[in-house]
Amino acid sequence: MNEELKRVCERISKFEDFLTQNPKEENVKQKIVIPLLEALGYKDKMIFEHGRGKEIDIFLDGLPRGRQVIIETKKFNEDLDKHIPQVESYYKNEDALLAIITNGIEIRIYSKIHGFYFTESLLYSIKVSDIDKPENIQILEKLLSRESLTSKESFKLIQERTEEIRSAYDEVQEINRQFSEEKEKCKRKIKDLENEIEKLNNEYAQLGNKLNEGINTYFQILGLPNVFSNRFIPSDINIPIPIDKAIKIKEIRKTPKYLEAKIKSLKSPTSHTSRMKEIIEQHKTILRNDLVRQMSKKFPEYSTTAGSWDASIHALVHMGCIKDEGRADERKLTFLKD
């Protein structure tokens, strides 16, 4: 192992506190990059502000064609990701083998891998605080030293590292393929369960509807409002469900006389039932209690018993003139047809 490189790396690893207080790019260059490059054999071989526009911070001179190295230095703790397109541009313009960028916290080493984006062609990422670890010193020496680049030893390491990255990428692709298959299976199961839940909810609501219709039917026969819904209808069933105009009272017994009388009274425009239909039609939709109040105010001569009100409502429902939804005081009456 290069002893000078080892000593420099040990010294560099301790500069974090200094650079935290002095974060300028020039300090990163002078305290980390230049000492490291000198220890790797590039003393007097560094060209600063290289390129037509003098845009490249450091270019290593004297290396064989096809083995050029460019180095970009950023201020301490700068976000390196936003500078990768810039480094890629310099890398392509110089036809370089390696591109290095550092912010004093991290040193990244890139070399284009065929079939990968430049951002994916990251060979190594070394934390400056860990640069003195033997494995990191060995990477720097075998990959970046002047001797390694001249003797093509760097090519061997790049090839080995590229194969490791490709192998890892293949494994990740296989994991992603398996994940995608399992994800689709889960999505199909979720969809099946959602359909089953929807089906069961509909069945549950239909049961509630049948129960509600049954209760209403028996009370219609008696000419009374349904005051027992809260006792029998589960709170999580979405009632109201409209009572069908063909309420099937005849399945229990023939239409009761009270209902027949109310239906016949519709022939008279001044009957209690006709007046009620008139008000419902005017409002389109009205609560039962509001209807009772308006009827009592406008036509005080009519009966005000609950049985009489509900008998007229039932007659209008039976004839398909209105829709009756809800329970007890919250019953909503909606006009359907004349």
Secondary structure, DSSP 8 states (H G I E B T S, - for coil): --HHHHHHHHHHTT-HHHHHHS--HHHHIIIIIHHHHIIIIITT-EEEEESTTS-EEEEE-S--TT--EEEEE--TT--SGGGHHHHHHHHHHHT-SEEEEE-SSEEEEE---TTS-GGG-EEEEEEGGGTTSHHHHHHHHHHHSHHHHHHTHHHHHHHHHHHHHHHHHHHHHHHHHHHHHHHHHHHHHHHHHHHHHHHHHHHHHHHHHHHHHHHHHHHHHHT-----HHHHS-TTS-------SS--GGGTSS--HHHHHHHHHTTSTTSHHHHHHHHHHHHSEEEHHHHHHHHHHH-TTS---HHHHHHHHHHHHHTTSEEEESSGGG-EEEE---
